[in-house]
Amino acid sequence: MTSSQHTGSVRSTTASRRTASGRSRRSVLAAAVTAAALTLAACGSSGEGTPEATEDVPGITDSTVKVGTHQPLTGPAAAGYASISPATKAYFDYVNANGGIHGRTIEYSVKDDGYNPANTQSVVRELVLQDEVFAILGGLGTPPHSSVLDFLNDNEVPDLFVASGSPTWNQPEDYPYTYGFMQDYDTEAKVLATYVQEEFPDATYCLFGQDDDFGADFKTGLESALGSGGLASSQVYSTANTDVAAQISAMQAAGCDVNFLASINGFTAQAIGTAAKLGYFPKWAASSAGGDYNTLASYLGENTDKLLEGFISANYLPSYSDADDEWTAKFKEINEEYNPGAEFDGNTIFGMSLGYLFAEALNEAGENPTRESLLEALESGEVQGNGHVPLGFSEDSHAGYTGGMITLISGGVQSYTGTPFAVDGDSVSPYTEDRPAMPQNGIPE
């Protein structure tokens, strides 16, 4: 998605669900790992270098691993995010052409849900019950994915790397099979607010946010960093109404010098374009969900460079514009060969990074992977990804990337500035550890 994602109302876990499941995180995994061990003992080994499918593991054969996802290939979010899944597929095609993971190729099934939760429920049930996928990977959007959260966990399907910054995905006691990917919106807001206060200490700060959990979580993070009275105005928009003139006018009247944006790409562009028509040119500091230069340019057209000069956002993955980054160089090479004709941008980096993280987890899960060994691999701390900040994966945390880094647009190029920030509760501090090195050929070993 840019680095991507989205939000909406999040369904809380019901007491009846917890009672029905009746199992803690550890008991689920302990029982399943024991069963898997007994199965392996009975089956024996197929010999070195020749993986044998573990009996009765959905989506696993001797030679393949089947995973699925729901994505907005059509509908209101398609313009910003439909290019993510082709990038993930391109990475998997590259891995498959180079022998796969433990000799298994990755089959990747993409279902269009149009960013509509009702459609999401239908396509995910099809992936799980008919296609029998091993895992769901990178399901996009808080409203859509929230609608299948209980279903996936009740059916004990690994629900990996949700493409949304909602903290909902980090509830290992209630949702033991679900893992986040993105920095959550609260974390991202703290990173942006820390930077903005350093650069513009005397400015008046305001927020333009989506009228759901995206905007609400982002606001919580901003107020944590800025103080409860730190926002002079907080305006919300609905994805059902593209007219945001009233909100932008209110921010202009409040004297907002720096406007934070908790918005998807289309509404980031709408806010900036509307402000320009009003003769209002504040600084903009956007969530990564709506801060990708190339995607915004597709909306803003010929005025892009003028309107986006100095635009601030946050990210955590390799930058598409950094030719010296080994991950960027490899992903660009893969994109040219396996995704020909597709633009190379933040969405490409996002989609391939998702693919790499799954390949890394699958590699750590062993030669005969089970759903349980996959989750154990994530809990181990050995799965590190390719971000500028660490993942939060452990036995007690299913949080994705735990901080972020500031990007600026200058002269039509979006690039990183400064050092990454790590976030721990309300503490935001520079992160100085080295990023994980790329394995040979960009494929987990």
Secondary structure, 3 states (H helix, E strand, C coil): CCCCCCCCCCCCCCHHHHHHHCCCHHHHHHHHHHHHHHHHHHHCCCCCCCCCCCCCCCCECCCEEEEEEEECCCCCCHHHHCCHHHHHHHHHHHHHHCCCECCEEEEEEEEECCCCHHHHHHHHHHHHHHCCCCEEECCECHHHHHCCHHHHHHCCCCEEEEECCCHHHCCCCCCCCEEECCCCHHHHHHHHHHHHHHHCCCCCEEEEEECCHHHHHHHHHHHHHHCCCCEEEEEEECCCCCCCHHHHHHHHHCCCCEEEEECCHHHHHHHHHHHHHCCCCCEEEECHHHCCHHHHHHHHHHHHHHHHCCCEEEECCCCCCCCCCHHHHHHHHHHHHHCCCCCCCHHHHHHHHHHHHHHHHHHHCCCCCCHHHHHHHHHCCCCCCCCCCCECCCCCCCCCECEEEEEEEECCEEEEEEEEEEEECCEEEECCCCCCCCCHHHCCC
